[in-house]
Structures are given as structure tokens and as C-alpha cells.
């Protein structure tokens, strides 16, 4: 009887999940929903005065790691202004769920809750799962894995009471010195960026999450961080049309629900001096809405960034962003002042009533599509467990396995002799790594060495002398920084040490860092075998060991061009 009951329970679970998946897949897309009149939207709009309608366009900042006084100050703004949404930043999942429940009680129209989740909710929250960075995903050849990731990310967002992900990043990173995109991009090939971005967004949207492709019309070829100043995009209209805009055009065709506009000076699209693209009507309304035919949510990048407020202080930027065509004005420096100034602009006839009404109703329609017309509190019971499901961890390992890219060598060059004296060296760390611990199990006569990113020259010289006693060497190059930049933060002595080390006739080098860092490692191509794993995670270190042990065939292809030796799409087949 117990066995029959268990079999019935399992069967029922499978049926329920099958129905849920099919209902989700059959749900009308947000873009499709905008083609119909929505009585809930009309009813809510009709009940609001002008100030509250304007407030629906504003999303303000929220954190759960800044203490009660900060949380209370956010609550005060929500209550007094009745804003349209929140953007959560750093914190913890249970604290965030509790705050969302508290904040939703303060408004008459439910808040649309957003977060930057380019690699999942772990981008902002502790105690949750982080998926690989987009540069790592760019190496994967099976985009169905990225689609699956999108579905799981959507589950996590919704489980936390959020309705919109400010992702994926669909910039083409064709400038290795880009200080703000880099590892956040799928790569420098426009077709790959488009295909992988669409796989990710479709996975999320099929699970009922609103998504936002960023940073239109393309932030990949800049050398200025728009958080700090206004970047210049000096290219021709023809280049912008055929390169930078390509992934966004394809995402629009695929039904993306939102597009975030970057803060950039783009003379080919708008000649106005020092005018960020977020404040440009020719760019937002002329190019994005009219030329590309985008009907979804247009979201400004953060309005508190220096690229904007440096040139347009005291709420002027918010008014210009509104008049340019943004539907969502994100992170205004002073939303109360901005609402007041926009109300004046409307009364002065600077925008038609028809356009204003359509924009507010679009935000309300997004809330309806996301289910906020029937708001339910977030349950915190088993929340952390729900956000750390075994199936998610398995997918992270699958993605890692699929990303490892072999740039040089063959099976024999990778799997060195197991009974020879072997040195296993991790560089850029302060303690032994997972890579070393796992690999040492395969080599009986192995010794482990750790080299810090600023190890003294005399220590490095002594170590090189010691290593001459070893017949073969495994090297891992690691970047422990949260944001793995295109150049390693190693001392020149450590870089020179690596150059000397790879001269050894039997060396295997694994790079757990941004692929661009290879260009700053002279002589690394002399390694007997060379793998790039794009970032330093336990999962990718396990994947690399499996490749070395011939248990995993590396299928990843290089997602960016590093130099003349290592170009986009490269991989060595085993």
C-alpha cells in the first residue's frame, strides 16, 4: 500500500509539473498582451491623479544590507510618493522577502520589483546560487542549457516576489579595455551574443518573468564607465545599425519585454553635445521605438550615474528622460522633485496626453502580466532551501562543463604521467584551491604550491629553483576578484615567474580568469596544453580536472578574441 501511494504521489507530481510547464509555455507574451484593452489597467489608471500616474514611472533603490534606518527611509518614500517599482541591490533573500512584503502593504497599486540578475539572484544576494558570468556562457555551444538557466533564474526571482530582471546583457564586448562590460557580455561575436541572449530571455519569459536587454544601443566598445562619466560612441550610423544594435534588433524580433537604454554620447544618432542617449528622443523614440518597432518597456539606466547628473543636475535629467520616451525612470536622485518637474512639463503641453497615458498604462500592463493584479505575499518558509535546489547546482556544473575551452594540446599533453614527480601550482591565491585538491588525487607523487599575486621576487626565484626537481607541472592562474577584469592584478614579478614557469617541457596551464588576461601573460602559449575557464569557481575547477583526467571532452569555444593566436570561436578538438 505504501509503495502504491508513493508511485501515485510521484505520478501526480509529474503531471502537475507537466501542466504547469505547458500553461507557462502557452501564456501570452507581454508584448502580445499590449495589443488588447485591459480593463484592470484602465480601472487603475482612472482612479489615479496626475501625480500618482507620473509616480508609476519611477523605480527607486532598495537594499537589505543597510540596516533599519535605511529600510525605513525607503518605506517613507514609497508611502508618500506611491512609486511604481523598486530595484533591489545587495542583501539577503529572507530579509529581502520580508521587506518586499512590508513595502507592498504601503501602496495602493502593487510595486513592480526588479533586480539586476545577469547571473541570477546571486548577483545581488548572499546565500543564493550564482550562475556563470555571461563571458563564460558565451563559450557554450548548447544554448538549450542557457535556456534552462533562464527558467531557473525566473523561478528564483518569482519565489522572492520579484517580477522583472534587468538582464540579459546584450552588449557586444569588442573592446578588451572596456571597464564596465567585459565579463558581463556573451562575447564579441554579434550572432553569438544575440543567440545566447535570446535563449536566456526566452527561458525567463516562458516562466512568466519580465526581462530587459541592456544597454541599448550597445555599451561594448567603450573605454569609459558610465557610472563615472559620459562615454562617447563615435561610430557611424551604418556601423551602429549592423553591429551594436544587432543583438537588440534580434531580441525585439524574439519578443523581449524590455530594453534598458545606456548613458552614452552618440553623435551619429543625436548631434546634441554631451547628451546621454537616455535623454535623447531621436534615439529612444526615433530609433528604438519607431525604427526598430519596439513596443515593450523602455527602461533608463540608473539616473544617479555620473554620465547623466554631471551634465543635467537637479531633476533636469529625469524630465529629459521622460520626454525622450522612457517608460521607467530608474533610480532618480530626487524622485519627488522629478515628479513635480514632469507634472509641470505635462501641463505645459511638452508631451501629448495620448503618449503619456500609453506609457503609464504600459507599466500597469506589465504589473498585470506579472500577476500583480492578484498580489500574494512572499512566503519565507524554506525560502533559502528553495533558492538552493540540487537541480540548480547540477545545472551550474553542467554549464561549467560545457564552457571549458581547450586552446592548445591534446589528450596526452593534458593527462601527464600519473607516477611521475608532479608540481601542482595555484597562482593568485593565498590558499590551496579546489583544482589542486582534486588534481592531487590523480598524481600520487605530487606536491602543492601556492603563489600570491604579489609574492616577493626572492621567493619566486627560490621556487623556480625548487621546481626544477619536478618532471611535470600543472599551473592554475586565478582571479579572485568579484569583477574579473581584462588584466590580472598580479605584480610584474609574478607575471615574469609565469613566463619562466611555462618554459618547462611538461606544463599544463588552466586559466580561471577573464579570457582577455591571457594577452597579458607573455609566453603562455608555450604551455604543453592550455585551457581557459573564464572565471574562478569551484565548479569550473572541477570541470578542468575532469578534462585533464579524460572524463570530460571540452566543447567550449573561445567567446572573445584575445590576440592573434587566440581568436573568437577557437577550440582544439580532442
C-alpha positions in Angstrom: 0.0 0.0 0.0 2.9 2.4 0.8 4.6 1.6 -2.5 1.4 2.3 -4.4 0.9 5.5 -2.6 4.4 6.6 -3.3 4.1 5.8 -7.0 0.8 7.7 -7.2 2.4 10.7 -5.5 5.3 10.7 -7.9 3.0 10.4 -10.9 0.8 13.2 -9.6 3.8 15.4 -9.2 5.0 14.7 -12.7 1.5 15.5 -14.1 1.2 18.8 -12.2 4.7 19.9 -13.3 3.8 18.9 -16.9 0.6 21.0 -16.7 2.5 23.9 -15.1 5.1 23.9 -17.8 2.6 23.8 -20.6 0.4 26.6 -19.1 3.6 28.7 -18.7 4.6 28.0 -22.3 1.1 28.8 -23.6 0.9 32.1 -21.7 0.5 35.1 -24.0 3.7 37.2 -24.1 3.9 40.6 -22.6 4.3 42.2 -26.0 1.3 40.3 -27.3 -0.8 41.4 -24.3 -0.2 45.0 -25.1 -2.4 44.6 -28.2 -5.6 44.2 -26.2 -7.5 46.5 -24.0 -7.0 45.7 -20.3 -9.9 46.6 -18.0 -7.8 46.2 -14.9 -5.2 48.7 -16.3 -7.9 51.1 -17.4 -9.6 50.9 -14.0 -6.4 51.5 -12.0 -5.3 54.4 -14.3 -8.7 56.1 -14.0 -8.5 56.1 -10.2 -5.2 57.9 -10.0 -4.5 61.6 -10.2 -1.7 63.1 -12.3 1.0 62.9 -9.7 0.3 59.3 -8.9 0.3 58.4 -12.6 3.7 60.0 -13.1 5.0 58.2 -10.0 4.2 54.9 -11.7 7.1 55.5 -14.0 9.7 55.8 -11.1 11.6 52.9 -9.7 13.7 53.6 -6.6 16.6 51.9 -4.9 16.2 49.3 -2.1 18.8 47.3 -0.1 18.6 44.8 2.7 22.2 45.2 4.0 22.0 48.9 5.2 20.0 48.5 8.4 16.6 49.5 9.7 17.1 53.3 9.4 17.8 52.9 5.6 14.9 50.5 5.1 12.5 52.9 6.9 13.7 55.8 4.7 12.8 53.8 1.6 9.4 52.9 3.1 8.7 56.6 3.7 9.4 57.4 0.0 7.2 54.5 -1.1 4.3 55.6 1.1 4.4 59.3 0.3 5.1 59.1 -3.4 3.3 55.8 -4.3 6.1 55.0 -6.8 5.8 52.3 -9.5 8.6 50.0 -8.5 11.7 49.1 -6.7 15.2 48.0 -7.7 16.8 45.8 -5.1 20.6 45.7 -4.6 22.8 43.9 -2.1 21.4 41.9 0.8 20.0 38.5 1.8 17.0 36.6 0.5 14.9 36.3 3.7 15.5 39.9 4.6 14.5 41.0 1.1 11.3 38.9 1.1 10.3 40.4 4.4 10.9 43.9 3.1 9.0 43.3 -0.1 6.0 42.1 1.9 6.3 45.3 4.1 6.7 47.6 1.2 3.9 46.2 -0.8 1.5 47.0 2.1 2.3 50.7 1.7 1.0 51.1 -1.9 -2.5 51.0 -3.5 -1.1 49.7 -6.7 1.4 46.8 -6.2 5.1 47.6 -6.8 6.9 46.1 -9.7 10.1 44.6 -8.1 13.3 44.5 -10.2 16.9 43.4 -9.7 20.0 43.1 -11.9 20.3 39.3 -12.2 22.6 38.8 -15.1 23.9 35.6 -13.5 20.9 35.0 -11.3 19.8 36.4 -7.9 23.3 35.6 -6.7 24.5 38.8 -8.5 23.0 40.7 -5.6 22.0 38.3 -2.8 24.0 36.2 -0.4 23.0 32.6 0.4 21.8 32.0 -3.2 23.1 30.4 -6.4 25.2 32.3 -8.9 25.3 31.0 -12.4 28.4 31.5 -14.6 29.1 35.0 -15.9 28.0 35.7 -19.5 31.5 35.6 -20.9 31.7 32.0 -19.6 28.3 31.2 -21.1 29.5 32.7 -24.4 31.8 29.7 -24.8 28.9 27.1 -24.5 27.7 25.6 -27.8 24.4 24.2 -26.5 22.1 27.1 -26.0 19.4 24.9 -24.5 21.5 24.9 -21.3 21.3 28.7 -21.3 17.5 28.5 -21.8 17.2 26.1 -18.9 19.2 28.6 -16.8 16.8 31.3 -17.7 13.9 29.2 -16.5 15.6 28.5 -13.1 16.5 32.2 -12.7 12.9 33.1 -13.3 11.8 30.7 -10.6 14.2 32.3 -8.1 13.1 35.8 -9.0 9.4 34.9 -8.6 10.0 32.9 -5.5 11.4 36.1 -4.0 8.5 38.2 -5.0 10.2 39.9 -8.0 8.7 40.3 -11.4 11.5 41.8 -13.6 15.1 41.0 -14.3 17.3 43.8 -15.6 19.1 41.3 -17.9 20.4 39.8 -20.0 23.4 42.0 -21.0 23.3 42.0 -24.8 26.3 44.3 -25.4 28.9 43.0 -27.9 32.2 43.3 -26.0 34.6 44.1 -28.8 36.9 46.3 -26.7 39.1 44.4 -24.3 39.7 47.5 -22.3 36.0 48.1 -21.6 35.9 48.9 -17.9 32.3 48.1 -17.2 31.0 45.4 -19.5 33.8 42.7 -20.2 32.9 39.5 -18.4 29.2 40.6 -18.4 28.9 40.1 -22.2 28.4 36.8 -24.0 31.4 37.8 -26.2 32.5 39.8 -29.3 30.5 37.9 -32.0 27.2 39.6 -32.7 25.5 36.4 -33.8 26.5 34.5 -30.7 25.6 37.4 -28.4 22.1 37.6 -30.0 21.5 33.8 -29.9 22.6 33.3 -26.3 20.8 36.4 -25.1 17.6 35.2 -26.7 17.9 31.7 -25.2 18.3 33.3 -21.8 15.5 35.8 -22.1 13.1 33.2 -23.6 13.8 30.9 -20.7 12.9 33.6 -18.2 9.9 34.9 -20.1 8.5 31.4 -20.6 8.4 31.2 -16.9 6.5 34.5 -16.5 9.3 36.9 -15.7 9.7 40.2 -17.4 13.2 40.7 -18.9 15.3 43.7 -20.1 18.0 43.6 -22.7 20.8 46.1 -22.0 22.5 48.5 -22.7 20.9 49.9 -25.9 22.2 50.7 -28.4 25.4 48.8 -27.2 27.9 49.6 -24.5 30.5 47.0 -25.6 33.0 49.2 -27.4 33.6 52.0 -24.8 36.6 52.7 -22.6 34.7 54.9 -20.0 32.5 53.6 -17.2 29.2 55.5 -17.4 28.9 55.2 -13.7 31.8 57.7 -13.6 31.5 59.8 -16.8 29.8 60.0 -20.2 31.2 57.5 -22.7 31.5 58.5 -26.4 30.3 56.1 -29.1 32.0 57.8 -32.1 30.8 55.3 -34.8 28.8 55.8 -38.0 25.1 55.1 -38.2 25.9 52.2 -40.6 28.2 50.5 -38.1 25.7 51.0 -35.2 22.9 49.6 -37.3 24.9 46.5 -38.4 26.9 45.8 -35.2 26.0 47.3 -31.9 22.2 47.3 -32.5 22.1 43.8 -34.0 21.5 41.7 -30.8 18.8 44.2 -29.7 17.1 44.0 -33.1 17.0 40.2 -32.9 15.8 40.3 -29.2 13.0 42.6 -30.3 12.0 40.2 -33.0 12.1 37.4 -30.4 9.6 39.3 -28.2 11.8 40.8 -25.5 9.6 42.5 -22.9 12.0 45.3 -22.0 15.1 47.2 -23.2 17.4 49.3 -21.0 19.0 52.4 -22.6 22.6 53.2 -21.9 24.0 56.6 -20.9 26.3 57.4 -23.9 27.1 60.3 -26.2 26.3 59.1 -29.7 26.7 61.9 -32.3 25.7 59.7 -35.3 22.2 59.3 -33.7 21.9 62.7 -31.9 24.2 65.7 -32.5 23.4 67.4 -29.2 26.6 67.9 -27.3 27.0 65.9 -24.1 23.5 64.5 -24.3 23.3 60.9 -22.9 21.3 58.5 -25.1 18.9 58.0 -22.2 17.8 61.6 -22.6 17.6 61.6 -26.4 14.2 61.5 -28.1 15.8 60.8 -31.5 17.4 57.7 -30.0 14.7 56.3 -27.8 11.6 57.3 -29.7 13.1 57.7 -33.2 15.4 54.7 -33.3 14.3 52.2 -30.6 10.5 52.7 -30.8 9.9 53.9 -34.4 12.7 52.4 -36.5 13.1 49.1 -34.6 9.5 48.9 -33.8 9.9 48.1 -30.1 6.6 48.1 -28.2 7.7 46.9 -24.7 9.1 48.7 -21.6 11.8 51.2 -22.2 13.9 51.5 -19.1 16.5 54.1 -18.4 19.8 53.1 -16.9 20.3 54.4 -13.4 19.7 58.1 -13.4 22.0 58.7 -10.4 25.1 57.8 -12.6 27.7 60.5 -13.3 27.2 60.2 -17.0 23.8 61.9 -16.5 23.9 64.1 -13.4 27.3 65.6 -14.4 25.5 67.5 -17.2 21.9 67.6 -16.1 21.5 68.1 -12.3 18.6 69.0 -10.1 15.9 66.8 -11.8 16.5 68.1 -15.3 17.8 64.7 -16.4 14.6 63.0 -15.2 12.4 65.4 -17.2 14.5 64.9 -20.3 14.4 61.1 -19.8 10.6 61.3 -19.6 10.3 63.5 -22.7 12.7 61.2 -24.6 10.4 58.3 -24.3 11.5 56.2 -21.3 8.7 54.2 -19.7 10.6 53.5 -16.5 12.9 56.1 -14.9 15.3 54.1 -12.7 17.0 55.4 -9.6 16.3 59.1 -9.8 18.5 61.2 -7.4 15.4 63.0 -6.2 12.1 61.4 -7.3 9.9 63.9 -5.5 11.5 66.8 -7.4 11.4 64.9 -10.7 7.7 64.1 -10.4 7.0 67.8 -9.7 9.0 68.9 -12.7 7.5 66.3 -15.0 4.0 67.3 -13.9 4.9 70.9 -14.9 6.1 69.7 -18.3 2.9 67.8 -18.9 0.8 70.8 -18.0 2.9 72.9 -20.4 2.0 70.6 -23.2 5.5 69.2 -23.8 4.1 65.8 -24.3 0.8 64.7 -25.7 -1.8 63.3 -23.3 -2.1 60.2 -25.5 1.6 59.4 -25.3 1.7 59.9 -21.5 -1.4 57.7 -20.9 0.1 55.0 -23.1 3.3 54.9 -21.1 1.7 54.8 -17.7 -0.7 52.1 -18.9 2.3 50.1 -20.3 3.8 50.0 -16.8 0.4 48.9 -15.4 0.1 46.3 -18.1 3.5 44.9 -17.0 2.2 44.6 -13.5 -1.0 42.8 -14.7 1.0 40.4 -16.9 3.3 39.6 -14.0 0.2 38.7 -11.8 0.3 41.7 -9.5 -3.4 42.3 -10.1 -3.7 39.4 -7.6 -0.8 40.1 -5.3 0.3 37.4 -2.8 2.8 37.9 0.0 6.1 36.1 -0.3 6.4 33.1 2.0 9.7 32.9 3.8 9.2 29.2 4.8 12.0 27.1 3.3 13.0 30.1 1.2 16.7 29.6 1.4 16.3 25.9 0.6 14.0 26.7 -2.4 16.7 29.1 -3.8 19.4 26.4 -3.5 17.8 23.5 -5.2 20.0 20.5 -6.1 18.8 20.7 -9.7 20.1 24.3 -9.9 23.5 23.2 -8.6 23.6 20.4 -11.1 22.9 22.9 -13.9 25.7 25.2 -12.8 28.0 22.2 -13.0 26.6 21.3 -16.5 27.1 24.9 -17.7 30.7 24.9 -16.3 31.5 21.6 -18.0 30.2 23.0 -21.3 32.2 26.2 -21.1 35.8 24.8 -20.6 37.8 25.7 -23.7 40.9 23.9 -24.8 43.2 26.3 -26.7 46.3 24.1 -27.1 47.2 20.5 -26.6 45.7 17.0 -26.9 44.7 14.3 -24.5 48.3 13.2 -24.0 49.5 16.7 -23.3 46.7 17.2 -20.8 46.9 14.0 -18.9 50.5 13.7 -17.8 52.1 10.6 -16.4 50.4 9.7 -13.1 53.5 8.2 -11.4 56.0 11.0 -12.1 57.0 13.7 -9.7 54.4 16.4 -10.2 54.1 20.0 -9.1 50.6 21.5 -8.9 50.8 25.3 -8.6 48.0 27.8 -8.0 48.8 31.4 -8.7 47.0 34.5 -7.5 45.6 32.9 -4.3 46.5 32.6 -0.6 45.5 29.0 0.0 45.2 25.7 -1.8 42.4 25.6 -4.4 39.8 23.0 -5.3 41.7 22.5 -8.6 44.8 21.4 -6.6 43.0 19.3 -4.2 41.1 17.4 -6.9 44.0 17.0 -9.2 46.4 15.8 -6.5 44.2 12.7 -6.1 45.3 11.6 -9.6 49.0 12.1 -9.0 50.5 10.1 -6.2 53.8 11.9 -6.2 52.6 15.4 -6.3 53.3 18.5 -4.2 51.1 21.6 -4.0 52.4 25.1 -4.2 50.6 28.5 -3.7 51.9 31.7 -5.2 50.3 35.0 -4.1 49.6 37.8 -6.6 52.3 39.9 -5.0 54.8 37.3 -3.9 58.3 38.7 -3.4 60.9 38.2 -6.2 63.3 36.3 -4.0 60.6 33.7 -3.0 59.7 33.3 -6.7 63.3 32.8 -7.7 63.7 30.1 -5.0 60.5 28.4 -6.1 61.7 28.2 -9.7 64.8 26.5 -8.5 62.8 24.0 -6.4 60.5 23.3 -9.4 63.5 22.1 -11.5 63.3 18.9 -9.5 59.8 18.1 -10.9 59.2 16.2 -14.1 55.9 17.9 -14.9 53.9 20.9 -13.8 50.2 21.8 -13.6 49.5 25.5 -13.3 46.3 27.3 -12.4 46.1 31.1 -12.9 43.3 32.5 -10.8 41.5 35.8 -10.5 39.8 36.0 -7.1 38.2 39.4 -7.7 34.4 39.7 -7.8 34.7 41.5 -11.1 37.3 39.7 -13.1 38.9 42.4 -15.3 40.7 42.0 -18.6 44.1 42.4 -16.9 45.3 40.5 -13.9 46.2 42.4 -10.8 49.5 40.4 -10.4 52.8 42.1 -9.7 55.3 42.2 -12.6 57.5 39.7 -10.7 54.6 37.2 -10.6 53.9 37.7 -14.3 57.6 37.1 -15.1 57.5 34.0 -12.9 54.7 32.6 -15.0 56.6 33.3 -18.2 59.6 31.3 -16.8 57.4 28.5 -15.5 55.7 27.7 -18.8 59.1 27.1 -20.4 59.1 23.7 -18.6 58.7 21.0 -21.2 55.7 19.3 -19.5 53.3 22.0 -18.4 49.5 22.3 -18.4 48.1 25.7 -17.7 44.4 26.4 -16.8 43.2 30.0 -16.7 40.4 30.6 -14.2 40.2 34.3 -15.1 38.8 36.6 -17.8 39.9 35.3 -21.2 41.4 38.6 -22.1 44.0 38.2 -19.3 45.8 35.6 -21.5 47.1 38.5 -23.6 49.0 39.9 -20.6 50.8 36.6 -19.9 53.9 36.5 -22.3 54.9 33.0 -23.4 51.8 31.3 -22.0 51.3 29.8 -25.5 54.4 27.7 -24.8 52.5 25.6 -22.3 52.2 22.0 -23.5 48.4 22.4 -23.0 46.3 25.5 -22.3 42.7 25.7 -21.1 40.7 28.8 -20.4 37.8 28.5 -17.9 36.9 32.3 -17.8 36.4 32.7 -14.1 37.3 31.2 -10.7 34.6 29.0 -9.3 34.7 25.6 -7.7 32.5 24.2 -10.5 34.9 25.3 -13.2 37.9 23.9 -11.3 36.2 20.6 -11.1 35.4 20.7 -14.8 39.1 21.4 -15.7 40.2 18.4 -13.6 37.7 16.2 -15.4 39.1 17.4 -18.8 42.6 16.6 -17.6 41.5 13.2 -16.4 39.9 12.5 -19.8 36.4 12.2 -18.1 35.1 15.2 -19.9 35.6 16.3 -23.5 36.0 20.1 -23.6 33.4 21.6 -26.1 33.6 25.3 -25.3 34.7 27.8 -28.0 36.6 31.0 -27.1 34.0 33.7 -26.7 36.3 36.7 -27.4 39.4 37.4 -29.4 42.4 37.6 -27.1 45.2 38.2 -29.6 46.5 37.0 -32.9 47.0 33.5 -31.5 43.7 33.0 -29.8 40.6 34.2 -31.7 36.8 34.1 -31.2 35.4 30.6 -31.9 38.7 28.8 -31.4 38.9 25.5 -29.7 41.1 22.4 -30.0 39.2 19.2 -30.6 40.2 16.1 -28.7 
